[in-house]
Structures are given as structure tokens and as C-alpha cells.
Amino acid sequence: MRRVQLLDTETKQTFYDKLTFVYIELPKFQLAAEELATEADKWIYLLKYMPELQDIPAELQAETFTHAFEIARETALNEEERWQYEVSLKQARDAYATVESARIKAMEEGLQQGLEEGLQQGLQQGLEQGLEQGRRLEQEQIARAMLARGLAVALISELTGLPEDEINALPRD
């Protein structure tokens, strides 16, 4: 592999370091699959031996290389095989789209149902809490009225159900 850049012949300085040509001489590449050390070595090996390879060597099991093998297999198909491949690919994509569409619809329906149930449950809880707060306010009003008439705190507690310490803490009019 050779890297070539433009050079000013007078100064011997690189003319433009952003432009580099890389030449790969496949016939001169002699590394065996077990000797591949860099990504560049693996790509050069793949380019040189792709027509001869039947299986993906262990050294080329990374996703980028397996994807390159899939593309090579697809381009090697004859017209009939390619047509069958395209039909099966379309069927697989259609099936995936159908399943995905059903999943999304089920998720949306479940979300809507959960929202409705949650809203109904929230309304019920809100109503119960509101009624409880109303009862509590009524008990406190009755207790304040009894206090204003001079009734004993123990008697007010017995009649309203409020604890004596809460009755004592009530603001007096």
C-alpha cells in the first residue's frame, strides 16, 4: 500500500496535505488470514480473496465485513435468484411492517384504555377525597360552634369524632 501526496519539486515540501492518494497493489499483498493485524490489512485481504472465499474467515467476523459478504452474495445472484431474493425480502419487510403496525396500534389502544381507566379512577379518588374533606370541614365547624357555646372539649370530641388536641387547635371565632 502506497500513500502519495502532491509535492513541491523545488522545496520538497508537501504541496497540499489534505489530498492523499492511496494505491493498493493486491498482487503484492501476501498476508495470510491469521496474520491480519489492522483494519486496512483485513480490507485488503477481503478485496484480494473475496472471489475465492466461500465462508467468512474468523478474522473478518466484524459487522462491517459480514455486511460486505452479504452484499457480495447478493450481487452474485443470477436474474432468477435475484428476483426470488427480492420477493422474499419484500415479504419479510411486509410481515415486519404488519407486526410493527399491530404492535403500535395495540400500544395506542392500551395507552388510551389505561388513560381512560386512570382518569376514571382519579375522578373517583378525587370525589372520595373531596367528600372526606367536606365531612372534616363540617366536623370542624360543628366543633367551633360547640366551643363557642361553651361545651366541654371531651363532649365535643365524643359528638364529632375529632380528637381533643385537634379541637383545642381550632381557631376560635
Backbone torsions as a table, in degrees:
resi	resn	phi	psi	omega
1	MET	NA	130.7	-179.8
2	ARG	-121.4	138.4	174.5
3	ARG	-109.5	127.5	-175.4
4	VAL	-126.0	133.6	176.5
5	GLN	-126.8	161.4	177.1
6	LEU	-73.8	137.9	-175.3
7	LEU	-128.0	136.9	173.5
8	ASP	-76.1	118.4	-174.3
9	THR	-68.3	-25.9	179.4
10	GLU	-78.5	-49.4	-175.3
11	THR	-90.8	-12.9	-176.7
12	LYS	61.5	24.5	178.1
13	GLN	-99.8	149.6	176.1
14	THR	-62.6	127.0	-176.3
15	PHE	-72.3	-45.2	-176.9
16	TYR	-148.6	106.2	-173.5
17	ASP	-77.8	-5.6	179.1
18	LYS	-84.0	-10.6	-179.2
19	LEU	-114.7	116.9	179.0
20	THR	-133.6	134.2	175.2
21	PHE	-101.5	134.3	177.9
22	VAL	-116.4	119.8	179.0
23	TYR	-107.9	129.3	178.1
24	ILE	-114.6	124.3	178.7
25	GLU	-102.5	92.6	-175.8
26	LEU	-56.8	-41.3	-179.6
27	PRO	-60.2	-28.2	-179.0
28	LYS	-84.0	-9.1	-179.6
29	PHE	-78.2	119.0	-173.2
30	GLN	-121.9	6.6	-177.5
31	LEU	-70.4	140.8	173.6
32	ALA	-83.0	163.8	-177.5
33	ALA	-56.8	-36.9	-178.5
34	GLU	-70.5	-18.3	-175.6
35	GLU	-94.4	-1.4	-176.4
36	LEU	-68.4	122.7	-175.3
37	ALA	-110.2	-37.3	-174.8
38	THR	-114.0	167.2	175.9
39	GLU	-62.3	-38.2	179.0
40	ALA	-61.8	-43.4	177.3
41	ASP	-57.7	-43.5	-177.6
42	LYS	-65.6	-41.9	179.0
43	TRP	-66.4	-40.9	179.3
44	ILE	-65.0	-42.6	177.4
45	TYR	-58.8	-46.4	-179.9
46	LEU	-60.0	-46.0	179.8
47	LEU	-62.6	-39.7	-176.6
48	LYS	-73.3	-43.1	-171.2
49	TYR	-104.0	1.7	-178.1
50	MET	-52.2	-45.0	-178.9
51	PRO	-62.3	-24.9	-176.2
52	GLU	-94.6	-18.4	-174.1
53	LEU	-76.9	131.9	174.9
54	GLN	-98.4	-34.1	179.8
55	ASP	-127.0	160.9	179.1
56	ILE	-79.1	122.2	177.2
57	PRO	-63.7	151.6	-179.2
58	ALA	-56.0	-33.5	-178.0
59	GLU	-68.9	-17.1	-177.5
60	LEU	-113.8	34.3	-177.0
61	GLN	-84.3	-0.7	177.8
62	ALA	-64.8	154.7	-174.6
63	GLU	-57.9	-39.0	-178.8
64	THR	-63.0	-37.5	-178.6
65	PHE	-76.2	-39.6	178.0
66	THR	-64.6	-34.6	176.3
67	HIS	-65.2	-40.4	177.8
68	ALA	-62.1	-39.3	177.7
69	PHE	-64.8	-40.2	178.4
70	GLU	-61.6	-43.0	178.7
71	ILE	-63.7	-42.0	179.8
72	ALA	-63.6	-41.2	179.0
73	ARG	-62.5	-42.4	-178.7
74	GLU	-64.7	-41.8	-178.8
75	THR	-71.3	-19.6	-179.7
76	ALA	-83.9	-4.8	-178.6
77	LEU	-72.1	145.2	173.8
78	ASN	-79.1	178.6	-173.4
79	GLU	-60.9	-44.3	-179.8
80	GLU	-65.9	-45.8	179.3
81	GLU	-63.2	-40.0	179.0
82	ARG	-63.2	-42.8	179.2
83	TRP	-61.7	-46.0	178.1
84	GLN	-61.8	-40.2	178.9
85	TYR	-63.0	-45.9	-179.9
86	GLU	-62.8	-40.4	178.7
87	VAL	-63.6	-45.7	-179.6
88	SER	-67.0	-35.9	177.1
89	LEU	-64.7	-41.8	178.2
90	LYS	-64.0	-42.5	179.0
91	GLN	-62.9	-41.7	179.1
92	ALA	-64.6	-42.1	178.8
93	ARG	-66.6	-40.2	177.4
94	ASP	-62.6	-43.4	179.2
95	ALA	-63.1	-42.4	178.6
96	TYR	-62.4	-44.1	-179.8
97	ALA	-63.1	-39.6	178.9
98	THR	-63.8	-46.8	179.4
99	VAL	-63.8	-44.3	-179.0
100	GLU	-63.9	-41.5	178.7
101	SER	-63.5	-43.7	178.6
102	ALA	-64.3	-39.4	179.7
103	ARG	-64.0	-43.6	-179.5
104	ILE	-66.1	-42.4	179.8
105	LYS	-63.4	-44.3	178.7
106	ALA	-63.1	-39.0	179.1
107	MET	-65.1	-43.6	179.3
108	GLU	-64.6	-42.0	178.5
109	GLU	-64.7	-42.2	177.9
110	GLY	-63.5	-39.7	178.1
111	LEU	-64.4	-45.0	179.1
112	GLN	-62.3	-45.3	-179.8
113	GLN	-63.5	-44.1	178.8
114	GLY	-63.0	-38.4	178.4
115	LEU	-64.3	-45.7	179.6
116	GLU	-63.1	-44.9	179.4
117	GLU	-65.1	-40.9	179.1
118	GLY	-64.7	-40.0	178.5
119	LEU	-64.1	-45.5	179.5
120	GLN	-63.5	-43.5	179.0
121	GLN	-65.2	-40.5	178.2
122	GLY	-63.3	-42.3	177.7
123	LEU	-62.3	-43.3	179.7
124	GLN	-61.8	-46.3	179.3
125	GLN	-64.0	-41.2	178.5
126	GLY	-61.6	-41.8	178.8
127	LEU	-63.4	-45.9	179.4
128	GLU	-62.4	-42.7	179.1
129	GLN	-65.5	-40.3	178.3
130	GLY	-62.4	-43.8	177.8
131	LEU	-63.1	-41.9	179.0
132	GLU	-62.9	-43.4	178.5
133	GLN	-65.1	-38.5	177.5
134	GLY	-62.5	-44.0	177.4
135	ARG	-60.7	-42.8	-178.4
136	ARG	-63.1	-45.7	178.1
137	LEU	-61.4	-39.8	178.9
138	GLU	-63.9	-43.0	177.8
139	GLN	-60.8	-41.6	-179.6
140	GLU	-66.7	-38.6	178.3
141	GLN	-64.3	-43.4	178.8
142	ILE	-63.1	-42.8	-179.8
143	ALA	-63.0	-41.8	178.8
144	ARG	-63.2	-40.6	179.0
145	ALA	-64.1	-39.1	179.6
146	MET	-68.2	-40.4	177.3
147	LEU	-61.6	-41.3	-179.7
148	ALA	-63.6	-27.7	179.7
149	ARG	-88.1	-2.6	174.3
150	GLY	88.2	17.0	178.2
151	LEU	-72.8	153.2	-178.8
152	ALA	-70.0	145.2	-178.8
153	VAL	-60.6	-39.0	-179.6
154	ALA	-62.6	-40.1	179.5
155	LEU	-69.1	-41.2	178.8
156	ILE	-62.5	-41.9	178.0
157	SER	-60.5	-43.1	-179.4
158	GLU	-65.3	-39.4	-176.8
159	LEU	-78.6	-36.4	-176.4
160	THR	-95.3	-21.9	-176.3
161	GLY	85.9	2.6	178.5
162	LEU	-84.0	143.6	176.1
163	PRO	-65.8	150.7	-177.3
164	GLU	-60.7	-39.6	-179.4
165	ASP	-64.0	-34.6	176.8
166	GLU	-70.8	-36.2	178.0
167	ILE	-64.9	-41.6	179.0
168	ASN	-65.9	-27.1	-177.8
169	ALA	-84.9	-9.3	-179.1
170	LEU	-65.9	140.3	176.4
171	PRO	-68.0	140.1	-179.6
172	ARG	-95.9	136.8	179.2
173	ASP	-76.6	NA	NA
